[in-house]
């Protein structure tokens, strides 16, 4: 009689049922082997080296081997949630996965305490282990409180910094778009950064983009860039001169009116505006002005303007993350950075990341972080649930036991059916053989008499006819073989030529289709013999790399241009639409992002 095994009873502490389950699931082999394999599989999943920082590699490997042996000999580990070793393992998993090596005293102390506790887990002293876990848990809770306070203060500071950064970059974008690489008086260049930029920032924080000062310079600056470019040209047409005569007086009036608006340092601003007005007067009088190409103002330190465009699907991956989520960044030199998303606000384009002690690790714009996610530089650090893992292992053992019972019953039913069928078949075969033997004997005797008479007459006629036919057939075969060989050779050469031309045409057409692909293009790729519809999210022109994502923004495939061409020829890739065109600089994105992390 088979044991009545229940999942709920086992996870609620029924060790006897778990022992029966191991015995039944392993049968006819000893249960020892299944216990050992199950424990090793559990430890291998929970304590994989790639889940933790390299500083823990040796300790994790040693702990994995020690716990595999101990769990295999202690069924209560699976049945009792309060088991000291189980609670200790949960503490190690939850705390080790969020730590990475930093050159600070707190980080070093964190690592040392976890390493010492891992060694304690390898001993057989369960009461002592429970005491050590309680003390370590208390230390972690105190550290968490300090980290929370530090993180809160950091977020308050960074919010103001992000607001200032956002305003400054917006103003820089405006100035650079109006003047960058256009001719402008050299003596006035320094005033753009030191005076005009400062006053625009003051106006922005005073009343935002609705400030009259901000609106006036939105009209003035692009017009000034055009005027000085026209005035500094070596040759001017009559139309150019008319434009200067019509526009410069209006600009002078606008500059004069700007002096009546509120500014942070009126004296400096007035002096710069008067100098600017003087150069406009020189331009309208056709006097020479020394101009040079205006150099774009650099962005503030800590802000990378990489001019990368990403699809909405890629941005959606970032939108799904919440404050408190842990992220794993892969650095340029292979180091891993484990940090928490501490600040994410809809009104800020910046994300703040801190380590497990609440200290700042980095900040990134939403767009830059989205590119990190789509290219695999960053990924969400998923929690490892010990309780869920144990439940799945017990359920897998129950499923294995049920599969063995079902297979055994099927084998028994099949064996019985085969025995019945074999017996019936033997009976029918015996009867049929008896009838066939009697009939065959009669037919053999009659046939023997008839054949004896016919054979004598046929042998002589057949011999003569065979000689004549053989001669004629040999001659005909020789002629046919020669003609057939010539025709086959002609057809083979013609077929090879046609196939070569067709293949070249396919390659040419495939290259045209691939060159027409833009970001957002939708395609269908055959992956593992299954069609997968996805979207082109990133194109790295320098390396010819194309990255495709699904509707959720997850990376589906990463292919070189030559692979896409071959896939299109082999009908492993179907183009659904080409998407919208834009310049992709993904190579610069990844290099810049990795340097940020290093």
C-alpha positions in Angstrom: 0.0 0.0 0.0 1.3 3.4 -1.0 1.8 6.1 1.7 -0.7 9.0 1.8 1.7 11.9 1.6 0.4 15.5 2.0 2.3 18.7 1.1 0.8 20.8 3.9 1.6 18.2 6.6 5.3 18.1 5.5 5.9 21.8 5.5 4.1 22.1 8.9 6.7 19.8 10.5 5.8 16.2 9.7 9.3 14.8 9.4 8.1 11.2 9.2 6.1 12.0 6.0 9.1 13.6 4.5 11.2 10.5 5.2 8.5 8.4 3.5 8.5 10.8 0.6 12.3 10.4 0.1 12.0 6.6 0.4 9.1 6.4 -2.1 10.5 9.0 -4.6 14.0 7.3 -4.7 12.7 3.7 -5.0 14.0 1.3 -6.0 17.3 3.1 -5.3 18.4 4.1 -1.7 17.0 7.4 -0.4 20.5 8.6 0.6 21.4 9.5 -3.0 18.2 11.5 -3.5 18.6 13.3 -0.2 22.2 14.3 -1.2 21.2 15.4 -4.7 18.3 17.5 -3.3 20.4 19.2 -0.7 23.1 20.0 -3.3 20.6 21.3 -5.7 19.1 23.6 -3.0 22.4 24.9 -1.9 23.6 25.3 -5.5 20.5 27.5 -6.3 20.6 29.6 -3.2 24.4 30.0 -3.0 25.4 30.5 -6.6 28.5 32.6 -6.8 27.1 35.0 -9.4 24.4 36.1 -6.9 26.9 37.6 -4.6 30.0 39.8 -4.7 33.3 38.2 -5.5 34.6 39.0 -2.0 32.3 36.3 -0.7 33.3 33.7 -3.4 35.5 31.5 -1.2 33.1 31.7 1.8 30.1 30.9 -0.3 31.8 27.9 -2.0 32.8 26.5 1.4 29.4 27.2 2.9 27.7 25.5 -0.1 29.7 22.3 0.4 29.2 22.2 4.2 25.5 22.9 4.1 24.8 20.4 1.4 26.2 17.6 3.6 24.4 18.7 6.7 21.0 19.3 5.1 21.1 15.9 3.5 21.3 14.3 7.0 18.6 16.6 8.6 15.1 16.3 7.2 13.8 18.8 9.8 15.5 21.6 7.8 12.8 21.3 5.2 9.9 20.9 7.6 10.6 23.5 10.3 10.7 27.2 9.4 12.3 28.0 12.7 15.2 25.6 12.2 18.4 27.5 13.3 20.3 26.6 10.1 17.3 27.6 7.9 17.0 31.0 9.6 20.8 31.6 9.4 20.8 30.8 5.7 17.9 33.2 5.1 19.9 36.0 6.9 23.0 35.3 4.7 21.0 35.3 1.5 19.1 38.5 2.2 22.2 40.4 3.4 24.9 39.2 1.1 23.0 39.8 -2.1 22.8 43.6 -1.5 26.5 44.2 -0.5 29.5 44.9 -2.8 33.0 45.9 -1.8 33.6 49.6 -1.1 36.6 51.3 0.4 34.9 52.3 3.6 35.2 51.1 7.2 31.4 50.3 7.4 31.6 48.2 4.2 34.6 46.2 5.5 32.9 45.6 8.8 29.7 44.4 7.1 31.8 41.9 5.0 33.8 40.7 8.0 30.7 40.0 10.1 28.9 38.1 7.3 32.1 36.1 6.6 32.5 35.1 10.3 28.8 34.1 10.4 29.2 32.0 7.3 32.0 30.0 9.0 29.8 29.6 12.1 27.1 28.1 9.9 29.5 25.3 8.9 29.7 24.1 12.6 27.3 21.6 14.3 26.5 23.9 17.2 22.9 24.9 16.4 22.2 26.6 19.7 25.3 28.7 19.3 24.4 29.4 15.7 21.0 30.7 16.8 22.6 33.0 19.3 25.1 34.3 16.7 22.2 34.9 14.2 20.2 36.9 16.8 23.3 39.2 17.6 24.1 39.7 13.9 20.4 40.5 13.1 20.4 43.1 15.9 23.6 44.7 14.4 22.0 44.7 10.9 18.9 46.4 12.3 20.9 49.2 13.9 22.9 49.6 10.7 19.6 49.8 8.7 18.4 52.6 10.9 21.5 54.6 10.4 21.4 53.9 6.6 17.8 55.0 6.5 18.6 58.4 8.2 21.6 58.9 5.9 19.6 58.0 2.8 16.8 60.4 3.8 19.2 63.3 4.3 20.9 62.5 1.0 17.6 62.5 -0.9 16.7 65.9 0.5 20.0 67.3 -0.7 20.0 65.6 -4.1 16.4 66.8 -4.8 17.6 70.4 -4.7 20.7 69.5 -6.7 18.7 67.7 -9.4 16.4 70.7 -9.7 19.4 73.0 -10.2 20.9 70.5 -12.6 17.7 70.3 -14.6 17.4 74.1 -14.8 21.0 74.6 -15.8 21.0 71.9 -18.5 17.8 73.4 -19.9 19.4 76.8 -20.1 22.6 75.3 -21.6 20.5 73.5 -24.2 18.8 76.9 -25.1 22.1 78.8 -25.4 23.9 76.1 -27.3 21.0 75.6 -29.8 21.0 79.3 -30.5 24.8 80.1 -30.7 26.9 76.9 -30.9 29.2 77.0 -33.9 27.8 80.3 -35.1 29.9 83.5 -35.4 29.8 85.8 -32.3 32.0 88.7 -31.1 34.9 87.1 -29.2 34.9 89.8 -26.5 31.3 88.9 -25.6 31.7 85.2 -25.4 32.8 85.1 -21.7 29.7 87.1 -20.8 27.4 84.5 -22.1 28.5 82.0 -19.5 29.3 84.3 -16.6 26.5 86.9 -16.9 23.7 85.8 -19.3 23.6 82.2 -18.1 23.5 83.4 -14.4 20.7 85.8 -15.1 18.7 83.2 -17.0 19.1 80.8 -14.0 18.0 83.5 -11.7 14.9 84.2 -13.9 14.1 80.5 -14.1 14.1 80.0 -10.4 12.2 83.3 -9.8 9.2 82.5 -12.0 10.2 79.7 -14.3 9.8 79.8 -18.1 7.0 82.4 -17.7 9.5 85.0 -16.4 9.5 88.1 -18.8 13.3 88.1 -18.7 13.4 84.4 -19.9 10.8 85.0 -22.6 12.6 88.1 -23.9 15.9 86.3 -24.3 14.2 83.4 -26.0 13.5 85.8 -28.8 16.8 87.8 -28.6 19.5 85.1 -28.5 18.6 83.2 -31.8 18.2 86.5 -33.6 21.6 87.7 -32.3 23.2 84.5 -33.6 21.8 85.1 -37.0 22.7 88.8 -37.1 26.3 88.4 -36.2 26.7 85.5 -38.6 25.4 87.8 -41.4 27.4 90.8 -40.2 30.7 88.9 -40.1 30.3 87.4 -43.5 33.1 88.4 -46.0 30.6 89.3 -48.7 27.1 90.6 -48.1 24.3 90.8 -50.6 21.8 93.7 -50.8 19.2 91.4 -49.1 21.6 90.8 -46.2 22.1 94.5 -45.7 18.4 95.1 -45.7 17.9 92.4 -43.1 20.5 94.1 -40.8 18.9 97.5 -41.2 15.5 96.1 -40.4 16.4 93.8 -37.5 19.2 95.5 -35.5 17.2 98.5 -34.4 14.5 96.2 -33.1 17.1 94.1 -31.2 18.6 97.3 -29.7 15.1 98.2 -28.4 14.6 94.7 -26.9 18.0 94.9 -25.2 17.2 98.3 -23.8 13.9 97.0 -22.4 15.6 94.0 -20.8 17.5 96.5 -18.6 14.2 97.4 -17.0 13.5 93.8 -15.8 14.6 92.4 -12.5 18.1 90.8 -12.5 20.4 89.5 -9.9 23.3 91.8 -10.7 22.1 94.8 -12.7 25.5 96.5 -13.0 27.3 93.5 -14.6 24.3 92.8 -16.8 24.0 96.5 -18.0 27.7 96.6 -18.8 27.5 93.4 -20.9 24.3 94.6 -22.7 25.9 97.9 -23.5 28.9 96.1 -25.0 26.5 93.9 -27.0 24.6 97.0 -28.3 27.9 98.6 -29.3 28.7 95.6 -31.5 25.3 95.8 -33.1 25.9 99.5 -33.9 29.2 98.6 -35.5 27.4 96.0 -37.6 24.7 98.4 -38.9 27.5 100.9 -39.7 29.3 98.2 -41.8 32.4 98.4 -39.6 34.6 95.3 -39.1 33.7 93.0 -36.2 36.1 90.4 -34.9 33.9 87.2 -34.6 34.7 83.6 -34.1 32.7 80.4 -33.9 31.1 80.1 -30.6 32.1 77.1 -28.6 29.2 75.2 -27.0 29.0 75.5 -23.2 29.9 72.3 -21.4 27.3 70.6 -19.2 27.8 70.6 -15.5 29.9 67.9 -13.8 28.0 64.7 -13.2 25.6 65.3 -16.1 26.3 63.4 -19.3 24.4 64.7 -22.4 24.9 61.8 -24.8 22.0 62.7 -27.2 20.7 59.2 -27.4 17.2 58.4 -28.5 15.4 55.4 -27.1 12.0 53.9 -27.8 9.0 54.1 -25.5 9.3 50.4 -24.8 12.8 50.8 -23.4 11.7 53.7 -21.2 8.8 51.6 -19.9 11.3 49.3 -18.2 12.5 52.2 -16.1 9.0 53.3 -15.3 8.2 49.9 -13.8 10.9 50.2 -11.2 10.0 51.6 -7.8 12.0 53.3 -5.0 13.6 50.6 -2.9 14.3 48.2 -5.8 17.8 46.9 -5.8 19.8 47.1 -9.1 22.9 45.3 -10.3 25.2 47.3 -12.5 28.0 45.6 -14.5 31.1 47.8 -14.6 33.4 48.3 -17.6 36.1 46.1 -16.0 33.8 43.3 -14.8 33.1 44.6 -11.3 29.5 44.4 -10.0 27.8 47.3 -8.2 24.7 46.5 -6.1 22.7 49.6 -5.2 19.2 50.6 -4.3 17.0 53.1 -6.2 16.6 55.7 -3.4 15.0 58.5 -5.3 12.6 58.5 -8.3 10.2 61.4 -8.8 8.1 62.3 -11.9 9.2 65.9 -11.8 13.0 65.0 -11.9 14.8 63.4 -14.8 17.4 62.0 -12.5 17.5 58.7 -10.5 19.6 58.4 -7.3 21.2 55.1 -6.3 22.7 54.3 -2.8 24.5 51.3 -1.3 23.3 49.2 1.7 24.7 51.8 4.1 22.7 54.7 2.6 25.7 56.3 0.9 25.5 57.7 -2.6 26.7 55.4 -5.4 25.7 57.2 -8.6 22.9 59.2 -10.2 21.7 58.8 -13.8 19.1 60.4 -16.0 16.0 58.3 -16.8 17.1 58.0 -20.5 20.6 56.9 -19.6 19.4 54.3 -17.1 16.8 53.0 -19.6 19.7 52.4 -22.0 21.6 50.6 -19.2 18.6 48.3 -18.7 18.1 47.5 -22.4 21.8 46.8 -23.0 22.3 44.6 -20.0 24.6 47.0 -18.1 21.9 47.1 -15.4 19.3 44.7 -14.3 16.9 44.5 -11.4 18.3 42.4 -8.5 15.6 39.8 -7.8 15.2 38.5 -4.2 15.9 34.8 -3.5 13.1 33.4 -1.4 14.3 30.5 0.7 10.8 29.5 1.9 9.4 29.4 -1.7 12.5 27.4 -2.9 12.0 24.7 -0.2 8.3 24.5 -1.0 9.1 24.0 -4.7 11.6 21.2 -3.8 9.1 19.4 -1.6 6.4 19.7 -4.4 8.9 18.4 -6.9 9.6 15.4 -4.8 5.8 14.7 -4.5 5.5 15.1 -8.3 8.4 12.7 -8.8 6.7 10.2 -6.5 3.4 10.5 -8.3 5.1 10.1 -11.7 6.9 7.0 -10.6 3.6 5.5 -9.3 1.8 6.3 -12.5 4.6 4.9 -14.6 4.7 1.7 -12.5 1.0 1.2 -13.0 1.2 1.8 -16.7 4.0 -0.8 -17.0 1.9 -3.3 -15.1 -1.1 -2.7 -17.3 1.0 -2.9 -20.4 2.6 -6.2 -19.3 -0.8 -7.8 -18.5 -2.2 -6.7 -21.9 0.8 -8.0 -23.7 0.5 -11.4 -22.1 -3.2 -11.7 -23.0 -2.4 -10.6 -26.6 0.5 -13.0 -26.9 -1.5 -16.0 -25.8 -4.3 -15.2 -28.3 -1.9 -14.6 -31.1 -0.1 -18.0 -30.4 -3.5 -19.8 -30.6 -4.5 -18.2 -33.9 -1.1 -18.7 -35.4 -1.1 -22.4 -34.5 -4.5 -23.0 -36.2 -3.5 -21.0 -39.3 -0.2 -22.9 -39.7 -2.0 -26.3 -39.6 -4.4 -25.2 -42.4 -1.6 -23.7 -44.5 0.6 -26.8 -44.2 -2.2 -29.1 -45.6 -3.0 -26.8 -48.5 0.6 -26.1 -49.3 1.3 -29.8 -49.6 -1.4 -30.3 -52.2 -0.3 -27.3 -54.2 3.3 -28.4 -54.1 2.5 -31.8 -55.6 0.3 -30.4 -58.5 2.7 -27.6 -59.3 5.7 -29.9 -59.4 4.0 -32.0 -62.1 3.0 -29.0 -64.2 6.4 -27.3 -64.0 8.3 -30.4 -65.0 6.5 -30.5 -68.3 6.7 -26.7 -69.1 10.3 -26.3 -68.1 11.6 -28.7 -70.7 9.8 -26.7 -73.5 10.5 -23.3 -72.3 14.2 -23.7 -71.6 15.1 -24.2 -75.2 13.0 -21.3 -76.6 14.1 -19.0 -73.8 17.8 -19.6 -74.5 17.6 -18.6 -78.1 15.5 -15.5 -77.5 17.7 -14.4 -74.6 20.8 -14.4 -76.9 19.2 -12.2 -79.5 17.7 -9.7 -77.0 20.9 -9.4 -75.1 22.8 -8.3 -78.2 20.2 -5.7 -79.2 19.9 -4.4 -75.6 23.6 -3.9 -75.2 23.9 -1.8 -78.3 20.9 0.4 -77.3 22.2 1.0 -73.8 25.5 2.2 -75.1 23.9 4.9 -77.3 21.4 6.0 -74.6 24.1 6.3 -71.9 26.3 8.6 -74.0 23.3 10.9 -74.9 22.1 11.0 -71.3 25.5 11.9 -69.9 25.8 14.9 -72.3 22.3 16.2 -71.4 22.9 15.9 -67.7 26.1 17.8 -67.8 24.4 20.7 -69.8 21.5 20.8 -67.2 23.9 20.8 -64.3 26.0 23.8 -65.6 22.8 25.8 -66.4 21.4 25.1 -62.9 24.6 26.2 -61.1 24.6 29.5 -63.1 21.0 30.2 -62.2 21.4 29.4 -58.6 24.5 31.6 -58.3 22.7 34.6 -59.8 19.7 34.0 -57.6 21.8 33.9 -54.5 23.6 37.1 -55.3 20.2 38.8 -55.9 19.0 37.6 -52.5 22.0 38.9 -50.7 21.6 42.3 -52.4 17.9 42.6 -51.6 18.5 41.5 -48.0 21.2 44.2 -47.5 18.8 46.8 -48.8 16.1 45.7 -46.4 18.4 45.7 -43.4 19.8 49.1 -44.3 16.2 50.5 -44.2 15.6 49.3 -40.7 15.1 52.1 -38.1 14.5 52.2 -34.4 11.0 50.9 -33.7 11.0 48.5 -36.7 8.9 45.4 -36.0 10.2 42.0 -37.1 9.5 38.3 -36.6 12.5 36.2 -35.7 12.6 32.4 -35.6 14.1 31.6 -32.2 14.4 27.9 -31.1 12.0 27.0 -34.0 9.4 29.4 -32.7 8.4 32.8 -34.3 8.9 35.7 -32.0 7.6 39.2 -32.8 9.8 42.0 -31.4 10.9 45.6 -32.0 14.3 47.1 -32.9 15.3 49.1 -29.8 19.0 50.0 -30.3 21.3 50.2 -33.4 25.1 50.5 -32.8 26.3 51.7 -36.2 30.0 51.4 -35.3 29.9 47.7 -34.6 26.9 46.7 -36.7 25.0 45.5 -33.7 21.1 45.4 -33.6 19.2 44.9 -30.3 15.6 43.7 -30.3 13.2 43.8 -27.4 9.7 42.4 -26.9 6.5 44.4 -26.0 7.7 44.7 -22.4 11.1 46.0 -23.4 13.0 42.9 -22.5 15.9 42.0 -24.7 15.0 39.2 -27.1 17.9 39.1 -29.5 21.2 40.8 -30.2 22.5 40.3 -33.7 25.2 41.5 -36.0 24.2 43.0 -39.4 25.6 39.9 -41.3 23.5 37.7 -39.1 20.4 39.7 -39.9 21.1 39.5 -43.6 21.7 35.7 -43.5 18.5 35.3 -41.4 16.5 37.2 -44.0 17.9 35.1 -46.8 17.2 31.9 -44.8 13.6 33.1 -44.0 14.4 33.1 -40.3 13.6 36.8 -40.2 10.4 38.6 -41.5 10.2 42.4 -41.7 6.9 43.7 -40.5 7.7 47.5 -40.7 10.8 49.6 -40.9 10.1 52.0 -37.9 11.0 55.7 -37.6 14.5 56.9 -38.7 16.9 58.5 -36.2 20.6 58.6 -35.6 21.7 55.9 -33.1 24.9 56.4 -31.1 24.6 53.4 -28.9 28.3 52.7 -28.9 29.0 56.1 -27.3 26.1 55.4 -24.9 27.5 52.1 -23.6 31.0 53.5 -23.4 29.9 56.6 -21.5 27.6 54.6 -19.2 30.3 52.1 -18.3 32.8 54.9 -17.6 30.2 56.4 -15.3 30.1 53.2 -13.3 33.8 52.4 -13.2 
